[in-house]
Amino acid sequence: MSIDPTNTRWMKSSYSQSGGNCIEVAPNFPGVVPVRDSKNPEGPALIVPAASWSAFVAGVRAGDFGAV
């Protein structure tokens, strides 16, 4: 799957404020979640299956990965 970063609606967490160490996600693709580095918006996006992304987010919320 190819993602055109110029025609994609990207979002990042409101918790990231103005810091540059963030990821952005594009929630408007069925079945997958494109993820990219906010410091390199023209760079490549990692395409993650939606179910895997949901499991990752649930793990973060549950504290499964410890403090960062």
VMD Tcl script that builds the backbone (N, CA, C; Angstrom):
set m [mol new atoms 204]
animate dup $m
set s [atomselect $m all]
$s set {name element resname resid chain x y z} {
  {N N MET 1 A 0.848 -1.175 0.000}
  {CA C MET 1 A 0.000 0.000 0.000}
  {C C MET 1 A 0.887 1.229 0.000}
  {N N SER 2 A 0.537 2.189 -0.808}
  {CA C SER 2 A 1.281 3.441 -0.888}
  {C C SER 2 A 0.450 4.567 -0.279}
  {N N ILE 3 A 1.093 5.397 0.524}
  {CA C ILE 3 A 0.418 6.516 1.177}
  {C C ILE 3 A 0.972 7.811 0.610}
  {N N ASP 4 A 0.116 8.666 0.104}
  {CA C ASP 4 A 0.524 9.992 -0.356}
  {C C ASP 4 A 0.398 10.952 0.819}
  {N N PRO 5 A 1.525 11.365 1.440}
  {CA C PRO 5 A 1.451 12.200 2.642}
  {C C PRO 5 A 0.808 13.562 2.410}
  {N N THR 6 A 0.774 14.031 1.176}
  {CA C THR 6 A 0.184 15.345 0.923}
  {C C THR 6 A -1.334 15.295 0.873}
  {N N ASN 7 A -1.909 14.121 0.594}
  {CA C ASN 7 A -3.365 13.989 0.499}
  {C C ASN 7 A -3.953 13.170 1.631}
  {N N THR 8 A -3.267 13.116 2.749}
  {CA C THR 8 A -3.693 12.307 3.880}
  {C C THR 8 A -3.912 13.193 5.091}
  {N N ARG 9 A -4.976 12.920 5.840}
  {CA C ARG 9 A -5.256 13.669 7.073}
  {C C ARG 9 A -4.513 12.984 8.213}
  {N N TRP 10 A -3.467 13.636 8.710}
  {CA C TRP 10 A -2.649 13.083 9.786}
  {C C TRP 10 A -3.052 13.697 11.109}
  {N N MET 11 A -2.938 12.909 12.177}
  {CA C MET 11 A -3.273 13.376 13.527}
  {C C MET 11 A -2.155 12.970 14.477}
  {N N LYS 12 A -1.971 13.767 15.534}
  {CA C LYS 12 A -1.089 13.341 16.618}
  {C C LYS 12 A -1.774 13.631 17.933}
  {N N SER 13 A -1.300 13.032 18.969}
  {CA C SER 13 A -1.919 13.151 20.283}
  {C C SER 13 A -1.908 14.588 20.774}
  {N N SER 14 A -2.972 14.977 21.439}
  {CA C SER 14 A -3.010 16.308 22.053}
  {C C SER 14 A -2.012 16.399 23.200}
  {N N TYR 15 A -1.555 15.270 23.711}
  {CA C TYR 15 A -0.558 15.250 24.785}
  {C C TYR 15 A 0.837 15.610 24.280}
  {N N SER 16 A 1.052 15.563 22.976}
  {CA C SER 16 A 2.385 15.818 22.435}
  {C C SER 16 A 2.750 17.296 22.444}
  {N N GLN 17 A 1.779 18.171 22.585}
  {CA C GLN 17 A 1.982 19.620 22.613}
  {C C GLN 17 A 2.813 20.044 21.410}
  {N N SER 18 A 3.816 20.880 21.612}
  {CA C SER 18 A 4.583 21.377 20.469}
  {C C SER 18 A 5.922 20.670 20.312}
  {N N GLY 19 A 6.148 19.616 21.076}
  {CA C GLY 19 A 7.404 18.876 20.969}
  {C C GLY 19 A 7.515 18.165 19.637}
  {N N GLY 20 A 8.716 17.910 19.199}
  {CA C GLY 20 A 8.928 17.290 17.900}
  {C C GLY 20 A 9.105 15.786 17.941}
  {N N ASN 21 A 9.058 15.178 19.113}
  {CA C ASN 21 A 9.289 13.736 19.227}
  {C C ASN 21 A 7.968 12.985 19.237}
  {N N CYS 22 A 7.269 13.036 18.132}
  {CA C CYS 22 A 5.917 12.480 18.077}
  {C C CYS 22 A 5.767 11.559 16.870}
  {N N ILE 23 A 4.735 10.756 16.943}
  {CA C ILE 23 A 4.291 10.041 15.757}
  {C C ILE 23 A 2.945 10.625 15.354}
  {N N GLU 24 A 2.614 10.454 14.106}
  {CA C GLU 24 A 1.311 10.856 13.595}
  {C C GLU 24 A 0.660 9.630 12.974}
  {N N VAL 25 A -0.649 9.574 13.054}
  {CA C VAL 25 A -1.397 8.476 12.452}
  {C C VAL 25 A -2.437 9.042 11.497}
  {N N ALA 26 A -2.790 8.247 10.519}
  {CA C ALA 26 A -3.833 8.615 9.565}
  {C C ALA 26 A -4.988 7.640 9.763}
  {N N PRO 27 A -6.063 8.076 10.429}
  {CA C PRO 27 A -7.140 7.156 10.793}
  {C C PRO 27 A -8.159 6.874 9.693}
  {N N ASN 28 A -7.954 7.413 8.516}
  {CA C ASN 28 A -8.994 7.339 7.487}
  {C C ASN 28 A -8.726 6.279 6.411}
  {N N PHE 29 A -8.038 5.194 6.777}
  {CA C PHE 29 A -7.799 4.092 5.845}
  {C C PHE 29 A -8.431 2.821 6.404}
  {N N PRO 30 A -9.305 2.170 5.656}
  {CA C PRO 30 A -9.962 0.967 6.176}
  {C C PRO 30 A -8.981 -0.190 6.359}
  {N N GLY 31 A -8.992 -0.758 7.568}
  {CA C GLY 31 A -8.212 -1.953 7.835}
  {C C GLY 31 A -6.762 -1.753 8.209}
  {N N VAL 32 A -6.231 -0.551 8.029}
  {CA C VAL 32 A -4.830 -0.277 8.360}
  {C C VAL 32 A -4.714 1.095 9.017}
  {N N VAL 33 A -3.598 1.295 9.721}
  {CA C VAL 33 A -3.301 2.597 10.324}
  {C C VAL 33 A -1.893 2.996 9.889}
  {N N PRO 34 A -1.777 3.968 8.979}
  {CA C PRO 34 A -0.455 4.479 8.631}
  {C C PRO 34 A 0.114 5.292 9.802}
  {N N VAL 35 A 1.403 5.099 10.083}
  {CA C VAL 35 A 2.085 5.786 11.179}
  {C C VAL 35 A 3.355 6.404 10.605}
  {N N ARG 36 A 3.630 7.671 10.970}
  {CA C ARG 36 A 4.851 8.316 10.489}
  {C C ARG 36 A 5.490 9.149 11.593}
  {N N ASP 37 A 6.725 9.528 11.376}
  {CA C ASP 37 A 7.487 10.379 12.286}
  {C C ASP 37 A 7.119 11.833 12.004}
  {N N SER 38 A 6.674 12.561 13.019}
  {CA C SER 38 A 6.256 13.948 12.808}
  {C C SER 38 A 7.418 14.852 12.410}
  {N N LYS 39 A 8.654 14.456 12.714}
  {CA C LYS 39 A 9.814 15.260 12.332}
  {C C LYS 39 A 10.154 15.097 10.852}
  {N N ASN 40 A 9.602 14.076 10.223}
  {CA C ASN 40 A 9.886 13.791 8.821}
  {C C ASN 40 A 8.578 13.519 8.080}
  {N N PRO 41 A 7.730 14.542 7.941}
  {CA C PRO 41 A 6.402 14.317 7.356}
  {C C PRO 41 A 6.416 13.862 5.899}
  {N N GLU 42 A 7.483 14.102 5.185}
  {CA C GLU 42 A 7.566 13.647 3.792}
  {C C GLU 42 A 8.203 12.261 3.696}
  {N N GLY 43 A 8.629 11.717 4.826}
  {CA C GLY 43 A 9.268 10.407 4.846}
  {C C GLY 43 A 8.254 9.281 4.747}
  {N N PRO 44 A 8.736 8.060 4.859}
  {CA C PRO 44 A 7.854 6.895 4.707}
  {C C PRO 44 A 6.908 6.730 5.891}
  {N N ALA 45 A 5.821 6.053 5.623}
  {CA C ALA 45 A 4.854 5.706 6.672}
  {C C ALA 45 A 4.904 4.199 6.886}
  {N N LEU 46 A 4.800 3.804 8.130}
  {CA C LEU 46 A 4.702 2.390 8.487}
  {C C LEU 46 A 3.223 2.022 8.458}
  {N N ILE 47 A 2.867 0.988 7.736}
  {CA C ILE 47 A 1.471 0.570 7.617}
  {C C ILE 47 A 1.222 -0.574 8.601}
  {N N VAL 48 A 0.348 -0.343 9.578}
  {CA C VAL 48 A 0.075 -1.306 10.638}
  {C C VAL 48 A -1.369 -1.802 10.491}
  {N N PRO 49 A -1.604 -3.108 10.572}
  {CA C PRO 49 A -2.990 -3.590 10.559}
  {C C PRO 49 A -3.789 -2.937 11.696}
  {N N ALA 50 A -5.023 -2.566 11.424}
  {CA C ALA 50 A -5.843 -1.855 12.415}
  {C C ALA 50 A -5.983 -2.640 13.715}
  {N N ALA 51 A -6.134 -3.946 13.640}
  {CA C ALA 51 A -6.270 -4.757 14.860}
  {C C ALA 51 A -4.990 -4.709 15.691}
  {N N SER 52 A -3.843 -4.725 15.042}
  {CA C SER 52 A -2.566 -4.633 15.758}
  {C C SER 52 A -2.401 -3.269 16.408}
  {N N TRP 53 A -2.803 -2.217 15.698}
  {CA C TRP 53 A -2.725 -0.866 16.262}
  {C C TRP 53 A -3.626 -0.757 17.490}
  {N N SER 54 A -4.831 -1.291 17.398}
  {CA C SER 54 A -5.755 -1.253 18.538}
  {C C SER 54 A -5.182 -1.997 19.735}
  {N N ALA 55 A -4.551 -3.147 19.491}
  {CA C ALA 55 A -3.938 -3.908 20.581}
  {C C ALA 55 A -2.777 -3.134 21.196}
  {N N PHE 56 A -1.988 -2.468 20.381}
  {CA C PHE 56 A -0.881 -1.652 20.882}
  {C C PHE 56 A -1.395 -0.512 21.756}
  {N N VAL 57 A -2.397 0.214 21.277}
  {CA C VAL 57 A -2.964 1.331 22.047}
  {C C VAL 57 A -3.550 0.824 23.364}
  {N N ALA 58 A -4.247 -0.301 23.327}
  {CA C ALA 58 A -4.799 -0.876 24.562}
  {C C ALA 58 A -3.679 -1.224 25.538}
  {N N GLY 59 A -2.578 -1.758 25.036}
  {CA C GLY 59 A -1.440 -2.077 25.887}
  {C C GLY 59 A -0.807 -0.846 26.505}
  {N N VAL 60 A -0.707 0.227 25.728}
  {CA C VAL 60 A -0.173 1.489 26.262}
  {C C VAL 60 A -1.073 1.997 27.379}
  {N N ARG 61 A -2.371 2.003 27.119}
  {CA C ARG 61 A -3.322 2.494 28.132}
  {C C ARG 61 A -3.291 1.650 29.400}
  {N N ALA 62 A -3.053 0.350 29.256}
  {CA C ALA 62 A -3.025 -0.559 30.408}
  {C C ALA 62 A -1.684 -0.532 31.138}
  {N N GLY 63 A -0.701 0.162 30.578}
  {CA C GLY 63 A 0.614 0.224 31.204}
  {C C GLY 63 A 1.459 -1.018 30.974}
  {N N ASP 64 A 1.126 -1.791 29.957}
  {CA C ASP 64 A 1.841 -3.037 29.688}
  {C C ASP 64 A 3.307 -2.846 29.304}
  {N N PHE 65 A 3.675 -1.657 28.880}
  {CA C PHE 65 A 5.035 -1.413 28.401}
  {C C PHE 65 A 5.879 -0.640 29.402}
  {N N GLY 66 A 5.331 -0.360 30.571}
  {CA C GLY 66 A 6.065 0.372 31.598}
  {C C GLY 66 A 6.206 1.846 31.263}
  {N N ALA 67 A 6.963 2.533 32.079}
  {CA C ALA 67 A 7.191 3.965 31.883}
  {C C ALA 67 A 8.254 4.172 30.815}
  {N N VAL 68 A 8.070 5.214 30.067}
  {CA C VAL 68 A 9.045 5.538 29.017}
  {C C VAL 68 A 9.836 6.738 29.443}
}
mol reanalyze $m
mol bondsrecalc $m
mol representation Tube
mol addrep $m
